[in-house]
Amino acid sequence: MSLSASGNHTCAVDVNMQAHCWGLNTAGQTNVPEPNEGFRSVHTGSGSSCGVKESGALECWTTNTQITRGLPDTPGYTDIVLGVGGAAVQSCGLTQDGAIDCWAVNQFSVEVPSSGPYTQIDSNSFWLCGLTSEGTLNCNVRTSESLQINARNQVLLNQVASLPMLSKFEILTQSSTITSMCGLTFDGTLECIGDSLPANTLPGDQNNPLEEIIAVENLSFSAYSDTTIELFWDNNNGLVDGIQFVRLFAGSNIYRDNELLAFTSNSSSFIDDTLAADQEYIYTVALVDPGGFEGPMSAPIQVATNNRGQVDMGGDTGPSLAPPGQPTNLSITRYGESSLEIFWERPAAFSNARYQVYRNGVFLASAPGPSYFDARVNPAIANFYTIVVLARSADNVIGVGFVNEPAFGAQ
């Protein structure tokens, strides 16, 4: 029996050696061909499925001919991995004599590791690895245009070389740029390496700079009204092989008065609009990596709210906090029934200001420049847009200015 799952579909082989697939079927990846018999194992990739027959022959079902380009038509395979290479569609099979044979190769493909023969192979968007019968793990990695990704991958290559002998292994992929690996030694010990280890596994080498989570720095805030502030912080950079990069994180835990308030993913700011006027609060922030590990707390910051009158973000302008000036010449370009882009001109006195975009009183996003693309417009209702100008002052109080787009409905 065999089971394999990709991001959108799953396939399995039952006790009668028949393959079954279910899930998204955009490219025929769940349409198992006839005769459906004699499958030893089945494997899934992006928009594709392949099986290894008893004879060692490979059979794939997908309408994407790029994936099956060069697919071997000879028997003799024991294993297969699909979609090695991200931008590529390279896939590889393991032959009965332990060689790695790949097809659909292009400029984005990963070079096949040498020093086989191999008993197991695995891959993700950047990596292709093979495990020898003696337990040595050999890997190759595709070079990226990003120096940060290359630095991270080089550290992981060095960790691979220091692993003990393994009986089996698996590449764990959180995204195309976040990779960790776990293997089982011959005495049953679990060994894990990588820059984002999954929760409930061994922590690995705590001296590895990729596994150390450093506290965020420069925690500050800006007050938008008597009951709303935004926190800002800097994610620390790390130095790996002389290259400085920002470590990849799942997000940050936000604490208010020593209690967990919220989790924000892949961001260095957070808006808290649940405050009371004339109150004091203490905030701290801790980074969380993709494996679920929380780093140390930041230095605390104290926030004292005022009672100067609220600002209505829904359309009408209420009393504001030292308005820095309003954006002018607001305009909208419609691209479709549910998509549009808003444009405006910067206030002359605040050319380096940031902006907050609201639709019908609901915060959408921060914008560094004088435009914002909205791809989730409901055309059946009237939509009011508010552009809020953020101009920092020495005491972290931000002035707010407004411009509203008149209502429009379905066209």
Summary of the structure (lengths in Angstrom):
residues: 411
radius of gyration: 26.9
end to end distance: 54.8
largest distance: 78.8
contacts: 1279
relative contact order: 0.07
helix: 5%
strand: 44%
